[in-house]
């Protein structure tokens, strides 16, 4: 299991100003690229599968194991020192 670094600030969704994945993106130079509907659907499907996987781990108590708790504690100490 891999645990990545800690984010210093909490990101909360803004219900009034939710951003959706757009099929067109523009960078600072004005270039535009498009993401096909098929690719957007695939990304959404993968996201939903990952969420279900995490929910399953929560329900099974995976994150309550001594191994996970110790690893999180070590990473917290490392991040805070």
PECORHU-V152902 format. One record per backbone hydrogen bond with DSSP energy under -1.0 kcal/mol. NH is the residue of the N-H (numbers start at 1). CO is the residue of the C=O. E is the energy in kcal/mol with one decimal. If there is no record, write none. Layout:
NH|CO|E, NH|CO|E
This chain:
25|33|-2.2, 27|31|-1.7, 30|27|-1.8, 33|25|-1.8, 35|23|-2.0, 40|36|-2.4, 41|37|-2.6, 42|38|-2.3, 43|39|-2.5, 44|40|-2.3, 45|41|-2.5, 46|42|-2.5, 47|43|-2.3, 48|44|-2.4, 49|45|-2.3, 50|46|-2.2, 51|47|-2.2, 52|48|-2.2, 53|49|-2.2, 54|50|-2.3, 55|51|-2.6, 56|52|-2.2, 57|53|-1.9, 58|54|-2.4, 59|55|-2.6, 60|56|-2.0, 61|58|-1.0, 62|57|-2.0, 64|61|-1.7, 65|62|-1.4, 69|65|-2.4, 70|66|-2.6, 71|67|-2.1, 72|68|-2.6, 73|69|-2.4, 74|70|-2.6, 75|71|-2.2, 76|72|-2.5, 77|73|-2.5, 78|74|-2.5, 79|75|-2.4, 80|76|-2.4, 81|77|-1.3
